[in-house]
Amino acid sequence: MRHSPVLTTTSRQRPARAAVFSAGSWGTALGKVLADTGSDVVLHARRGKIADGINTRRRNPRYFPDIELPPTLTATTDPAAALDGADYLVLSIPAQSLRNNLAAWAPHIDPHTVVVSLMKGIEQGTGKRASEVISEVTGIPAGRIAVLSGPNLAREVITGQPAAATIACPDEEAARRFQAACRTPYFRPYTTADVIGCELGGAVKNVIALAVGIATGMGLGHNTTATIITRGLAETTRLATALAAHPATLAGLAGLGDLVATCSSPLSRNRTFGTHLGRGLTVAQATATTRQTTEGVKSAQAILDLAHTHDIDMPITSVVTALLHEKITLDEAATVLLQRPPKPEH
C-alpha cells in the first residue's frame, strides 16, 4: 500500500483526492459536489455495471442515468485502488453494514486520510453512532473523523439546486479543509465541533419522517404533520442534549433543517416508506416497494434503546418502533399518541 505524505504547503496545491464509498444516490451526489470544486474523486461501486457506466458514459446507471458526471469523477470496484492516496474517505453506506465493511477497508486507509461520515443511523445492538464505530474499528483518532449532515436530498443536490450542510469535527482545521473541498456555488457547508448533535439529529429525523409518512398515508393533514415535526424535534433534542450535544445544533441545518426536508419531500425514502405503511402495506411489502435502504427502519429500535438507557422519553420514536415490529396497529398508534397525559410544552 502506498502512503501519501502529510500535506505540506507545496503539496496542498495539488487537487484534493476523495474516495467515496459507495456509488449510491447520496455518495454519487456528494462525489459530484467534490468534483465540481476541482477534487479528484473515485467512487467505490459494488457492482461493475455501475463503475463501467460512470467511467464510460459519465452516468450512474442505477441512480442518476440522466445526470452527466464530471470527468474528474471516476469509479472502481477495487477498494484499495479507490483509497490509494486519498485525502478524504467519504462513507455513504448503510449504517448497519459499516462495521463489517470498514474492517475490510481499514488496511487500505492512508495514515493522513480524514474520514467523513454521511451516514444517518445508529448501530443495532451497540447504540453507537457512525463516528464511534469508525474510531473503534480503525483506531483513527476523533480529530480525523468528520460528519456531514443537513437537508441534502440527493436528487436536488446533484442537479445543482441550492443546499447547505454542517460539517462536524473536533479538529477545526480538518473541518475547514473539508469545507473548502466541498463548497460550490450551489452547496454551502458550515462547520461545528458538535459531532454528537449532528449524528443524532440525522439519525432520529429518519424515524420522525417515518411518522410523518404514516400520517400522510392515513390521509391526515398539515396540522398533524406540523405537530409531528415539532414534537419530533423536541424528542430529538432531549436525547441529543442528554448525550452532550449543543441545543443550537438541533435548531440548525443538521437538526431542524434536515428534519424539515426529510419530512416534507416525496424524495425522502423514510417519508415514502412511512406513507406505504400509512396506506396499509406491511413492513415487508413497504420494503419490497421502496427497494432501497431506509435508515429509519433499521435504526428505530437502536435509537429507542439508547433513549431508554438515558431515561429519555421519546413517544413518537416508541410508537413508530412498535409499528415497525407489528406490535400495534395504525389505529392503535394514533390512539397511543393522542391519549398521552397533557403537560407543559417545554
MARTI-110787 format. One record per residue (C-alpha): x, z, y. Coordinates in Angstrom, 2 decimals. Layout:
N
u = X	w = Z	v = Y
...
This chain:
346
u = 0.00	w = 0.00	v = 0.00
u = 1.34	w = -0.92	v = 3.43
u = 1.19	w = 1.87	v = 6.01
u = 0.74	w = 0.78	v = 9.61
u = 2.74	w = 2.69	v = 12.21
u = 1.14	w = 5.13	v = 14.61
u = 0.09	w = 3.13	v = 17.65
u = 2.67	w = 3.05	v = 20.43
u = 2.34	w = 1.75	v = 23.97
u = 3.54	w = -1.66	v = 22.76
u = 1.51	w = -1.81	v = 19.56
u = -1.65	w = -0.89	v = 21.43
u = -1.56	w = -4.33	v = 22.99
u = -2.49	w = -5.94	v = 19.69
u = -6.18	w = -6.20	v = 18.80
u = -7.58	w = -3.20	v = 17.02
u = -8.31	w = -3.72	v = 13.32
u = -11.51	w = -2.31	v = 11.88
u = -12.58	w = -2.16	v = 8.25
u = -16.36	w = -1.82	v = 7.94
u = -17.79	w = -0.60	v = 4.64
u = -20.13	w = -2.23	v = 3.93
u = -21.78	w = -5.52	v = 4.85
u = -25.34	w = -4.19	v = 5.09
u = -27.51	w = -4.61	v = 8.16
u = -26.05	w = -1.86	v = 10.36
u = -22.48	w = -2.39	v = 9.14
u = -22.72	w = -6.09	v = 9.94
u = -24.27	w = -5.41	v = 13.35
u = -21.59	w = -2.92	v = 14.40
u = -18.95	w = -5.20	v = 12.94
u = -20.14	w = -7.89	v = 15.33
u = -20.02	w = -5.40	v = 18.22
u = -16.40	w = -4.60	v = 17.39
u = -15.52	w = -8.27	v = 17.02
u = -17.13	w = -9.01	v = 20.38
u = -14.64	w = -6.65	v = 22.04
u = -11.73	w = -8.58	v = 20.55
u = -11.09	w = -6.45	v = 17.47
u = -10.20	w = -8.00	v = 14.13
u = -12.97	w = -6.90	v = 11.77
u = -13.10	w = -7.05	v = 7.99
u = -16.40	w = -6.29	v = 6.29
u = -16.24	w = -4.97	v = 2.77
u = -19.04	w = -6.61	v = 0.78
u = -20.02	w = -5.50	v = -2.70
u = -21.23	w = -8.98	v = -3.58
u = -19.10	w = -12.09	v = -3.48
u = -22.04	w = -14.18	v = -2.28
u = -22.25	w = -12.18	v = 0.94
u = -18.48	w = -12.31	v = 1.53
u = -18.48	w = -16.08	v = 0.93
u = -21.38	w = -16.60	v = 3.31
u = -19.61	w = -14.67	v = 6.07
u = -16.27	w = -16.43	v = 5.54
u = -17.50	w = -19.99	v = 5.08
u = -20.74	w = -20.19	v = 7.07
u = -20.31	w = -17.35	v = 9.59
u = -23.58	w = -15.85	v = 8.31
u = -24.56	w = -12.77	v = 6.33
u = -26.97	w = -14.50	v = 3.92
u = -28.66	w = -11.28	v = 2.81
u = -29.36	w = -9.54	v = 6.11
u = -28.84	w = -11.92	v = 9.03
u = -28.92	w = -15.55	v = 7.84
u = -29.98	w = -16.63	v = 11.33
u = -27.13	w = -14.95	v = 13.26
u = -23.75	w = -16.61	v = 13.78
u = -20.90	w = -14.14	v = 13.42
u = -17.65	w = -14.25	v = 15.46
u = -14.57	w = -15.92	v = 13.91
u = -12.65	w = -12.63	v = 14.15
u = -15.10	w = -11.09	v = 11.67
u = -14.27	w = -11.83	v = 8.03
u = -15.29	w = -10.33	v = 4.70
u = -13.79	w = -9.38	v = 1.36
u = -14.88	w = -7.71	v = -1.85
u = -11.46	w = -6.04	v = -2.18
u = -11.45	w = -2.55	v = -0.61
u = -7.66	w = -2.37	v = -0.50
u = -7.46	w = -5.66	v = 1.40
u = -10.14	w = -4.52	v = 3.83
u = -8.34	w = -1.25	v = 4.53
u = -4.82	w = -2.65	v = 4.84
u = -3.55	w = -1.73	v = 8.30
u = -6.96	w = -0.64	v = 9.59
u = -7.02	w = 1.40	v = 12.79
u = -10.65	w = 2.29	v = 12.05
u = -12.60	w = 2.70	v = 8.85
u = -16.28	w = 2.43	v = 9.71
u = -18.54	w = 3.76	v = 6.97
u = -22.10	w = 2.44	v = 6.76
u = -23.21	w = 3.11	v = 3.21
u = -25.99	w = 5.27	v = 1.69
u = -25.15	w = 8.93	v = 2.22
u = -25.77	w = 9.80	v = -1.42
u = -23.14	w = 7.32	v = -2.63
u = -20.48	w = 8.36	v = -0.11
u = -18.60	w = 10.88	v = -2.25
u = -18.04	w = 8.65	v = -5.28
u = -17.22	w = 5.53	v = -3.28
u = -14.87	w = 7.34	v = -0.93
u = -12.96	w = 8.87	v = -3.84
u = -12.13	w = 5.33	v = -4.98
u = -11.26	w = 4.07	v = -1.50
u = -9.26	w = 7.07	v = -0.28
u = -5.88	w = 6.00	v = -1.72
u = -6.01	w = 2.84	v = 0.41
u = -6.66	w = 4.58	v = 3.75
u = -3.59	w = 4.45	v = 6.01
u = -2.32	w = 7.73	v = 7.49
u = -3.27	w = 6.86	v = 11.08
u = -6.74	w = 5.44	v = 10.38
u = -9.67	w = 7.02	v = 12.22
u = -12.78	w = 7.24	v = 10.03
u = -16.09	w = 6.61	v = 11.79
u = -19.36	w = 7.51	v = 10.08
u = -22.55	w = 5.59	v = 10.83
u = -24.41	w = 7.46	v = 8.10
u = -27.57	w = 9.43	v = 8.79
u = -28.20	w = 11.55	v = 5.75
u = -27.44	w = 14.91	v = 4.15
u = -25.83	w = 15.04	v = 0.71
u = -28.16	w = 16.19	v = -2.04
u = -27.05	w = 19.31	v = -3.89
u = -24.42	w = 20.38	v = -1.32
u = -26.25	w = 20.09	v = 2.00
u = -23.10	w = 18.62	v = 3.52
u = -23.03	w = 16.23	v = 6.44
u = -21.13	w = 12.95	v = 6.05
u = -18.16	w = 14.15	v = 8.11
u = -17.82	w = 17.18	v = 5.84
u = -17.89	w = 15.01	v = 2.73
u = -15.28	w = 12.66	v = 4.22
u = -12.92	w = 15.53	v = 5.01
u = -13.46	w = 17.18	v = 1.62
u = -12.85	w = 14.01	v = -0.40
u = -9.95	w = 12.54	v = 1.58
u = -8.28	w = 15.56	v = 3.16
u = -8.42	w = 13.76	v = 6.53
u = -8.46	w = 16.30	v = 9.39
u = -11.55	w = 16.65	v = 11.59
u = -9.76	w = 15.11	v = 14.57
u = -9.61	w = 11.77	v = 12.75
u = -13.27	w = 11.75	v = 11.74
u = -15.86	w = 10.49	v = 14.23
u = -19.61	w = 9.90	v = 14.11
u = -21.53	w = 7.15	v = 15.91
u = -25.25	w = 7.73	v = 16.34
u = -28.06	w = 6.67	v = 18.63
u = -31.10	w = 4.41	v = 18.99
u = -29.47	w = 1.48	v = 17.25
u = -31.84	w = -0.77	v = 15.33
u = -29.52	w = -3.28	v = 13.70
u = -31.59	w = -6.40	v = 14.40
u = -31.72	w = -5.63	v = 18.13
u = -28.01	w = -4.79	v = 18.36
u = -26.82	w = -7.89	v = 16.55
u = -28.91	w = -10.11	v = 18.83
u = -27.25	w = -8.56	v = 21.88
u = -30.17	w = -6.57	v = 23.22
u = -29.02	w = -3.64	v = 25.42
u = -28.35	w = -0.45	v = 23.47
u = -26.33	w = 2.74	v = 23.71
u = -24.90	w = 5.28	v = 21.30
u = -22.97	w = 8.53	v = 21.16
u = -19.53	w = 8.81	v = 19.55
u = -18.80	w = 12.36	v = 18.45
u = -15.31	w = 13.55	v = 17.53
u = -13.40	w = 16.83	v = 18.00
u = -10.44	w = 14.76	v = 19.27
u = -11.49	w = 13.45	v = 22.68
u = -8.75	w = 10.82	v = 22.75
u = -9.82	w = 9.40	v = 19.38
u = -13.41	w = 9.26	v = 20.62
u = -12.34	w = 7.44	v = 23.79
u = -10.28	w = 4.91	v = 21.83
u = -13.22	w = 4.02	v = 19.61
u = -15.47	w = 3.97	v = 22.65
u = -13.23	w = 1.28	v = 24.16
u = -13.20	w = -0.60	v = 20.85
u = -16.98	w = -0.96	v = 20.71
u = -18.01	w = -1.21	v = 24.35
u = -19.55	w = -4.57	v = 25.18
u = -21.83	w = -5.80	v = 27.98
u = -24.79	w = -5.07	v = 25.69
u = -23.57	w = -1.97	v = 23.81
u = -22.68	w = 1.16	v = 25.80
u = -21.14	w = 4.10	v = 23.89
u = -20.82	w = 7.62	v = 25.27
u = -18.61	w = 10.41	v = 23.87
u = -19.07	w = 14.03	v = 22.89
u = -17.37	w = 16.66	v = 20.75
u = -20.66	w = 17.71	v = 19.11
u = -20.37	w = 16.21	v = 15.64
u = -22.93	w = 18.60	v = 14.14
u = -25.60	w = 17.73	v = 16.70
u = -25.09	w = 14.00	v = 16.27
u = -25.21	w = 14.13	v = 12.49
u = -28.23	w = 16.39	v = 12.21
u = -30.11	w = 14.50	v = 14.91
u = -29.55	w = 11.28	v = 12.96
u = -30.47	w = 12.75	v = 9.59
u = -33.61	w = 14.68	v = 10.48
u = -35.11	w = 11.92	v = 12.64
u = -35.46	w = 9.81	v = 9.48
u = -37.76	w = 12.42	v = 7.96
u = -39.78	w = 12.65	v = 11.17
u = -40.06	w = 8.84	v = 11.19
u = -41.49	w = 9.02	v = 7.68
u = -44.14	w = 11.40	v = 9.03
u = -44.95	w = 9.04	v = 11.91
u = -45.22	w = 6.14	v = 9.48
u = -47.55	w = 8.14	v = 7.23
u = -49.79	w = 8.93	v = 10.19
u = -49.78	w = 5.29	v = 11.27
u = -50.64	w = 4.13	v = 7.77
u = -53.55	w = 6.55	v = 7.73
u = -54.91	w = 4.92	v = 10.88
u = -54.10	w = 7.80	v = 13.25
u = -53.33	w = 7.04	v = 16.87
u = -50.79	w = 7.56	v = 19.63
u = -51.70	w = 11.21	v = 20.26
u = -50.78	w = 12.03	v = 16.68
u = -47.57	w = 10.01	v = 16.88
u = -46.50	w = 11.71	v = 20.10
u = -47.25	w = 15.11	v = 18.62
u = -45.18	w = 14.44	v = 15.51
u = -42.24	w = 13.12	v = 17.55
u = -42.31	w = 16.09	v = 19.93
u = -42.67	w = 18.77	v = 17.27
u = -40.22	w = 16.90	v = 15.08
u = -37.65	w = 17.13	v = 17.84
u = -38.35	w = 20.86	v = 18.10
u = -37.62	w = 21.49	v = 14.44
u = -34.58	w = 19.23	v = 14.51
u = -33.22	w = 21.23	v = 17.46
u = -33.90	w = 24.54	v = 15.73
u = -31.88	w = 23.53	v = 12.71
u = -29.05	w = 21.88	v = 14.63
u = -28.54	w = 24.75	v = 17.07
u = -28.59	w = 27.25	v = 14.20
u = -25.58	w = 25.33	v = 12.87
u = -23.82	w = 25.50	v = 16.27
u = -24.89	w = 22.16	v = 17.76
u = -25.40	w = 21.92	v = 21.52
u = -29.08	w = 21.64	v = 22.55
u = -28.25	w = 18.87	v = 25.04
u = -27.10	w = 16.63	v = 22.19
u = -30.58	w = 16.71	v = 20.70
u = -32.06	w = 15.72	v = 24.06
u = -29.68	w = 12.75	v = 24.27
u = -29.09	w = 9.43	v = 22.56
u = -28.22	w = 10.90	v = 19.15
u = -31.30	w = 13.14	v = 19.24
u = -34.35	w = 12.10	v = 21.23
u = -33.14	w = 8.52	v = 21.70
u = -32.64	w = 7.87	v = 18.01
u = -35.86	w = 9.70	v = 17.16
u = -38.00	w = 7.61	v = 19.51
u = -36.50	w = 4.30	v = 18.36
u = -36.86	w = 5.09	v = 14.68
u = -40.38	w = 6.46	v = 15.00
u = -41.63	w = 3.65	v = 17.24
u = -40.24	w = 0.44	v = 15.78
u = -41.58	w = -1.57	v = 12.83
u = -37.90	w = -2.48	v = 12.26
u = -37.31	w = 1.11	v = 11.12
u = -37.04	w = 1.42	v = 7.34
u = -38.16	w = 5.05	v = 7.40
u = -41.23	w = 4.44	v = 9.55
u = -42.11	w = 1.43	v = 7.39
u = -41.72	w = 3.43	v = 4.18
u = -43.96	w = 6.14	v = 5.60
u = -46.56	w = 3.55	v = 6.59
u = -46.69	w = 2.37	v = 2.98
u = -47.30	w = 5.96	v = 1.85
u = -49.98	w = 6.45	v = 4.50
u = -51.80	w = 3.38	v = 3.19
u = -51.94	w = 4.86	v = -0.29
u = -48.86	w = 3.49	v = -2.06
u = -46.95	w = 5.81	v = -4.36
u = -43.31	w = 6.64	v = -3.67
u = -42.27	w = 4.24	v = -6.43
u = -44.44	w = 1.46	v = -5.01
u = -43.16	w = 2.04	v = -1.47
u = -39.57	w = 1.98	v = -2.75
u = -40.14	w = -1.33	v = -4.52
u = -41.77	w = -2.81	v = -1.44
u = -39.09	w = -1.63	v = 1.01
u = -36.17	w = -2.80	v = -1.18
u = -33.54	w = -1.10	v = 0.99
u = -32.11	w = 2.41	v = 1.13
u = -34.39	w = 4.73	v = 3.09
u = -32.24	w = 7.69	v = 4.05
u = -35.12	w = 9.99	v = 4.95
u = -36.50	w = 9.74	v = 1.42
u = -33.11	w = 10.55	v = -0.07
u = -32.23	w = 13.38	v = 2.35
u = -35.55	w = 15.18	v = 2.93
u = -35.06	w = 17.78	v = 0.20
u = -31.43	w = 18.40	v = 1.19
u = -32.48	w = 18.94	v = 4.82
u = -35.25	w = 21.32	v = 3.77
u = -32.83	w = 23.25	v = 1.54
u = -30.43	w = 23.52	v = 4.48
u = -33.26	w = 24.85	v = 6.64
u = -34.19	w = 27.45	v = 4.01
u = -30.55	w = 28.55	v = 3.77
u = -30.51	w = 29.26	v = 7.51
u = -34.09	w = 30.60	v = 7.63
u = -35.31	w = 27.78	v = 9.90
u = -38.98	w = 26.80	v = 9.98
u = -39.40	w = 23.02	v = 9.59
u = -43.08	w = 22.37	v = 8.84
u = -43.05	w = 18.57	v = 9.22
u = -40.00	w = 18.23	v = 7.00
u = -41.59	w = 20.58	v = 4.48
u = -44.82	w = 18.56	v = 4.29
u = -43.02	w = 15.21	v = 4.05
u = -40.80	w = 16.55	v = 1.26
u = -43.82	w = 17.78	v = -0.66
u = -45.46	w = 14.38	v = -0.29
u = -42.34	w = 12.59	v = -1.50
u = -42.29	w = 14.79	v = -4.59
u = -46.04	w = 14.25	v = -5.01
u = -46.80	w = 17.96	v = -4.81
u = -49.57	w = 17.39	v = -2.25
u = -51.87	w = 14.53	v = -1.30
u = -52.15	w = 12.80	v = 2.08
u = -55.31	w = 14.72	v = 2.95
u = -53.70	w = 18.00	v = 1.94
u = -50.66	w = 17.22	v = 4.10
u = -52.79	w = 16.80	v = 7.23
u = -54.69	w = 19.98	v = 6.41
u = -51.49	w = 21.99	v = 5.94
u = -50.13	w = 20.99	v = 9.35
u = -53.39	w = 21.46	v = 11.24
u = -54.08	w = 24.87	v = 9.74
u = -50.78	w = 26.37	v = 10.78
u = -51.29	w = 29.50	v = 12.90
u = -51.26	w = 28.84	v = 16.67
u = -48.23	w = 30.13	v = 18.56
u = -46.33	w = 29.58	v = 21.83
u = -44.78	w = 26.12	v = 22.12
u = -41.26	w = 27.41	v = 22.83
